[in-house]
Amino acid sequence: GAALKQGVQIVYEERFDGNNRDFKTIATKAAAAKADVYYIQALPPSLDILGKELYDLGVKNLAAGSGAFTISANPAFYEGNWYSESLSDASFTERFQKAYPDVRFNVRTAPYGYDAFMMLVKGFEKGGDMGAYLSGLTEYSGIVGRQYKSSGTNYFASLPGIYKIQDGKPTLIWKE
């Protein structure tokens, strides 16, 4: 729908069960489509298996959303490829990685988890009705930058950035 409205032609699309562990056929069909870019939406271990299959076939023009490449067990499969993700404070990432060197940093959840926790801390520090405080909170500035509650929703959103895997690490290449 949305891609077609923007003039993007989809040359191959495949959905798979999250329990799938055999991606040879999918990767072969995708490579044969010779797309300008391949958008992947998967979680490990499927992400890692599919990434290896595509890499082995020479498919290296990949893109993803939600920081997928950063949670791969082997980011080398995604070297030079880009993905969208919420902006986060680089010093937070460095502090996290220093404190937990054996834990793969997930840019999708760690900064949001920290900010959600800090929202609760501020609510408790204010005292009073925590439910009323959280319901009335419409904006918050934290690790992922300015977050705001969209009209009519009960969740926070933030501005995205575009990152690239460079030397095995996420590198911000664009932000609004």
N, C-alpha and C positions, 0 to 999 in steps of 0.2 A: 503494500500500500504506500507508505510514506516514501520509500526509496523511489518507486516508480513516479510519484508525483514530482520528484526533484530531478527526473530525467536519468536516474540510475537504472541501468539494465541489469537484471539479475540473470546470470548465465547458468548458475547451478545452486541448488538449495537442498539441503539434507538435514533432517531432524533425526535425532537418535536418542535412545533411552540412556539415562545417566549411568546405567550399569554396563553399558556396552564396553567391551575391551578389545574388539577387533575392528580396526579402522582401515585396513588395507583397501577394501573395495571403495569406501567413501573417499579416501585420500586419492586413489587412482582416478576415480570419476571427477573429483574436484580438479586435479592437475590437468586432466584432459580438457576441461572447460576453458583453460587459459584465460582466467579472469585477470583484470587489472589489479584487483585486490581481493583477498579472501578474508571475510569477517568470521571470526570464531567466537562462539559463546559456549564455554564448557568449564567445568571445574576438574581439579585433579581427582582421580588419576586419568580420567578420559582426556583432559586437556594435554597431559604429558604424552600419552600414547598417540593421540591424533597429531600433536606437534612433531613428534619424532617421525611418524609416517610421512607427513608433508615435507619435512626437512630432508628426509632420505630421497624423496622424489624431486628435490630441488625447488620446491615451492617456498619462497622466502618473502613474498609480498603479502604479509598478514596484518590484520588489524583486529582489535578486540575492544570491548567495553569493560567497565568495572574492574580495572586493574588485573585482568585475568593473567597476563603474562608474568606479573610479579609473584603470583602464587604457584607458578609452575616449579616442579622439582628441578627442572633444567632450563633456566632462562636462555641458555645458549641457542636453543631451537628458535628463539624469537629475537635474536640479536638484530638490531636495525629496524625492527617493526614498532609500530605505534599503537597506542590504546588511549581511551579516554578514562579519566578518573577525577575524583574530587581533588581540589588543591589541598595540600597539607603542609604544615610548617616543617621544613627540612630538618630543623634542630630536633623536632620530636622524633623523626625517623632515626636520626643518629643516636639519640638517647635510648630509644627502644632497642636498637641493634646492639648497642654497647651493653645494656642491661641483660639482654637475652640473645647472646651471639649464636646459639644453636637453634633459634626459632625463626622461621622464614617470616619476615615482616609482611603483613597483609595490609596494603594501603587502603583496601576497601573497608575493613572493619576496625582496625586498631585506632585510627584517629577519631572515627565516629564514636566508638566505645568510650574513649577517653573523654570526648566532649559531652556525651550523654551522662557519664559519671559526674563530670564537673557541674552540669546543670543541676543534678540532684544535690550536690554539695552546696551550691549557692542557695538552693531552695531551703535546705536544712539550716543554713546559716541565717537566713532571713527569719526563720521561724514561722509559725502560723500554719495555715492550711496548705499542705504540699500540693494537693490536687488542684486547688485554685491557682496556686503559683504556676504550676506547669501548664495548666490550661490557658492561662493568661500570657504566657511567654510566647512572643511572636517572632523574636529575633535573638540570635546569640552569636557572639564572635568568639571563636576558639581555634583549635588546631587546624581545622579545615577551612578557616576563614569565616566570612559572614554566612550564617545559616539563617534561613527564614522559613516561616510556616506559610505555605501556599494557602490562598483564600479557600475556605471551606474544607481544609484538610486538618489532620491532627499530627502531621509529621513534618520534619524539617528537611529542607533541600539546600544545596550549596552550589556555587559556581564550579563548572568543570575546568579541567586543564587537559592538554594533550601531552602525553609522555611518549618517550621512545626508549627502548631497551638499548643501552649503550654500555659496552664493556660489562655486560651482565647486570647492569643496575638501571633503575628508572631514572630518566633525565627529562625534566620539564622542557618542552619545546614550544608551547603556546599556552597563554592564558588570556582571558578576557580582561 
